[in-house]
């Protein structure tokens, strides 16, 4: 088994370069390629008082890694006991006994174990074959988060190599969109996903088919202004979406969220938002 270890939140182009090197080496050695990651992310567990906005769910991460050729994705539960493991204990319990790692790939600055005391030198001294990644400079998950919060979706796409997307299961809402004449797929979002707010031109994938869509993501100030929700109106779609897992791809921002004086003003604005997407085919 040849493996690498990390959070890989967002899986930007820098991550993609590393995974490509992992898969290429695994194929050359005729070994399975493995990615080891954690839930919750270490920084979330160790610093719960500091808000941390995630770029993707574990499910998204696993799906994308496997689409890049990774054979196995292992998620280790990061808890108090795990965080106290010494580097040597981590090597013996996980890399040797549990996963039987043949080769470990990592960057020169790779650290692991309690208080990040383990490093590449320790791995080599323990007898592991260690392969150093060639890092693609200029990419970080922090940059992606900042660009998202600035509504800079073009920079996000340049960092990710794809449009930003999120996955969620459709839940039953109050059906206000249907009453307004614009039925929506309502997706309850976790607080750790609050990276975007506003109305966006999007594409939504349902059961393998892609539909043009308009997505409002935020707190719906005209309605209740409390819960963070993604509401997506799919163009040219008929059917029941309840319980389905959908993927929403964000293309560009239409406007900020705002509170309207009455429901009729909201209805008129939604109609304008949809018309803008319909007439903006070149950008979809």
C-alpha positions in Angstrom: 0.0 0.0 0.0 1.2 3.5 -0.9 -0.4 6.3 1.1 -0.6 9.9 1.9 -2.1 11.7 4.9 -3.8 15.0 5.2 -7.0 17.1 5.5 -7.3 17.8 1.8 -10.2 20.2 2.4 -11.4 21.6 -0.9 -9.1 19.4 -3.0 -7.7 22.4 -4.9 -5.2 22.2 -7.8 -2.3 21.9 -5.4 -4.0 18.8 -3.8 -4.8 17.5 -7.3 -1.1 17.6 -8.2 -0.2 15.7 -5.1 -2.8 13.0 -5.7 -1.7 12.6 -9.3 1.8 11.9 -8.0 0.5 9.4 -5.5 -1.6 7.5 -8.1 1.2 7.5 -10.7 3.7 6.1 -8.2 1.2 3.5 -7.0 0.6 2.3 -10.5 4.3 2.1 -11.1 4.8 0.0 -8.0 1.6 -2.0 -8.7 0.3 -1.1 -5.3 -3.1 0.4 -4.2 -3.1 4.1 -3.7 -4.6 5.2 -0.3 -5.5 8.6 1.2 -5.8 8.8 5.0 -7.8 11.7 6.3 -9.7 12.7 9.5 -13.1 13.5 10.9 -13.6 15.9 12.4 -10.7 17.9 11.0 -7.9 18.3 13.6 -8.2 22.0 13.8 -11.9 21.8 14.4 -11.4 19.4 17.3 -8.4 21.1 18.8 -9.7 24.6 18.5 -13.5 24.4 18.8 -13.7 28.1 19.9 -12.4 29.2 16.5 -15.0 29.1 13.7 -13.8 26.9 10.8 -15.7 26.9 7.5 -15.3 23.7 5.5 -15.0 23.7 1.7 -16.5 20.2 1.3 -18.1 17.4 3.1 -16.4 14.0 3.6 -18.7 12.5 1.0 -17.6 15.0 -1.6 -14.0 14.5 -0.7 -14.2 10.7 -1.1 -16.1 10.9 -4.4 -13.6 13.3 -5.9 -10.5 11.4 -4.7 -11.8 8.2 -6.2 -12.6 9.9 -9.5 -8.9 10.9 -9.5 -7.8 7.2 -9.2 -7.4 6.8 -5.5 -8.2 3.2 -4.6 -8.9 3.6 -0.9 -9.9 6.6 1.2 -9.6 5.9 5.0 -11.2 8.3 7.5 -9.8 8.1 11.0 -11.8 9.5 13.9 -9.9 12.4 15.4 -10.7 12.5 19.1 -8.8 13.2 22.4 -7.2 9.7 22.5 -6.1 9.9 18.9 -4.6 13.4 19.4 -2.5 12.1 22.3 -0.8 9.3 20.2 2.9 9.8 20.0 4.4 9.7 16.5 5.8 6.2 17.2 2.4 5.0 18.4 0.8 6.3 15.3 3.3 4.6 13.1 3.0 1.2 14.9 -0.8 1.2 15.4 -1.9 2.6 12.0 0.8 2.7 9.4 2.2 -0.8 10.2 -0.4 -2.9 12.0 -3.7 -1.5 10.5 -2.8 -0.5 7.0 0.5 -2.2 6.2 1.9 0.9 4.4 4.7 0.2 2.0 5.5 3.7 1.0 4.4 7.0 2.5 4.2 10.2 0.4 4.3 13.6 2.0 5.7 17.1 1.8 9.0 18.1 3.3 7.0 19.9 6.1 4.8 16.9 6.9 4.1 16.5 10.6 2.1 13.9 12.6 1.5 12.6 16.1 1.1 14.4 19.4 2.0 18.1 19.1 3.1 17.3 15.5 6.4 15.9 16.9 6.8 13.3 14.0 8.3 14.2 10.7 9.8 12.8 7.5 13.1 12.0 9.2 11.4 9.9 11.8 9.6 7.9 9.2 12.8 7.2 7.3 14.6 6.2 10.5 11.7 3.8 11.4 12.3 2.0 8.1 9.6 3.5 5.8 10.2 4.3 2.2 9.3 7.9 2.0 8.6 9.8 -1.2 8.5 13.6 -1.2 5.8 15.4 -3.1 6.7 18.1 -5.5 4.3 20.8 -4.4 2.5 23.1 -6.8 3.0 26.5 -5.3 0.4 29.2 -5.0 -2.6 27.1 -3.8 -4.1 26.8 -0.4 -7.5 26.0 1.1 -7.4 29.3 3.0 -7.2 31.2 -0.3 -10.3 29.3 -1.6 -12.3 30.2 1.6 -11.3 33.9 1.3 -12.3 34.0 -2.4 -15.7 32.4 -1.6 -16.4 34.9 1.2 -15.5 37.7 -1.2 -17.9 36.3 -3.9 -14.9 35.9 -6.2 -16.0 32.8 -8.0 -13.6 33.2 -10.9 -10.6 33.0 -8.5 -12.3 30.1 -6.8 -12.5 28.3 -10.1 -8.8 29.1 -10.9 -7.8 27.6 -7.5 -10.0 24.5 -7.7 -9.7 23.8 -11.4 -13.5 23.5 -11.3 -16.5 25.5 -10.2 -17.3 25.4 -6.4 -20.1 23.0 -5.6 -21.9 21.6 -2.6 -23.9 18.5 -2.0 -26.9 18.1 0.2 -30.1 16.1 0.6 -33.4 17.8 -0.2 -35.6 18.2 2.8 -39.2 19.3 3.0 -39.5 23.0 3.7 -42.5 25.3 4.2 -43.2 25.2 0.5 -43.2 29.0 0.2 -41.4 28.8 -3.1 -44.2 26.7 -4.5 -46.8 29.2 -3.2 -44.9 32.0 -4.9 -45.0 30.0 -8.2 -41.3 29.0 -8.1 -40.9 25.6 -6.4 -37.5 25.1 -4.9 -35.4 22.2 -3.6 -34.6 23.0 0.0 -31.3 21.9 1.4 -30.5 22.3 5.1 -26.9 23.3 5.4 -24.5 22.9 8.3 -23.1 26.0 9.9 -19.6 25.0 8.9 -20.7 25.5 5.2 -21.6 29.2 5.5 -19.1 30.4 2.9 -21.6 31.9 0.4 -24.6 34.2 0.8 -26.8 35.6 -1.9 -28.5 34.6 -5.1 -26.5 32.7 -7.7 -26.7 31.3 -11.2 -26.1 27.6 -10.7 -26.2 24.2 -12.2 -27.9 21.4 -10.2 -27.3 17.7 -10.7 -30.1 15.3 -9.9 -29.8 11.6 -10.6 -26.9 12.2 -13.0 -28.7 14.9 -15.0 -27.8 18.6 -14.9 -30.3 21.4 -14.8 -29.8 25.1 -15.0 -30.9 26.7 -11.8 -31.1 29.7 -9.5 -30.0 29.2 -5.9 -30.6 31.4 -2.9 -28.2 30.6 -0.1 -28.4 32.3 3.2 -30.9 33.1 5.9 -33.9 34.2 3.9 -34.4 37.6 5.6 -37.9 38.2 4.1 -39.1 34.9 5.5 -37.5 34.2 8.8 -33.8 35.4 8.7 -32.7 32.6 11.1 -31.7 29.3 9.5 -28.9 29.0 6.9 -30.6 27.2 3.9 -29.9 26.7 0.2 -33.0 26.9 -2.0 -32.6 26.0 -5.6 -35.2 26.5 -8.4 -34.4 24.1 -11.2 -35.4 25.3 -14.7 -37.2 22.8 -16.9 -37.6 20.2 -14.1 -40.7 18.4 -13.0 -40.8 15.7 -10.4 -40.3 15.0 -6.7 -36.9 15.8 -5.2 -37.6 15.1 -1.5 -34.9 12.8 -0.1 -32.7 13.0 -3.1 -29.0 14.0 -2.8 -28.3 16.9 -5.2 -25.1 18.7 -6.2 -25.2 22.5 -6.7 -22.5 24.1 -8.8 -22.1 27.8 -8.4 -21.3 29.8 -11.6 -21.7 33.5 -10.7 -23.4 35.7 -8.3 -26.6 37.5 -9.3 -27.2 39.7 -6.2 -27.0 39.9 -2.4 -29.7 38.6 -0.2 -32.1 41.4 0.9 -35.3 41.8 2.9 -38.3 42.7 0.8 -41.3 44.7 2.3 -43.8 42.1 1.2 -44.1 38.7 -0.5 -45.2 40.2 -3.8 -41.9 42.2 -4.1 -40.0 39.0 -3.4 -42.0 37.1 -6.0 -41.2 39.8 -8.6 -37.5 39.8 -7.8 -37.4 36.0 -8.1 -38.9 36.2 -11.5 -36.2 38.7 -12.5 -33.5 36.5 -11.1 -34.8 33.5 -13.2 -35.1 35.6 -16.3 -31.5 36.8 -15.9 -30.3 33.2 -15.8 -32.5 32.2 -18.8 -31.1 35.0 -20.9 -27.5 34.4 -19.7 -27.0 31.1 -21.5 -23.4 32.0 -22.6 -22.3 32.0 -19.0 -23.8 28.7 -18.0 
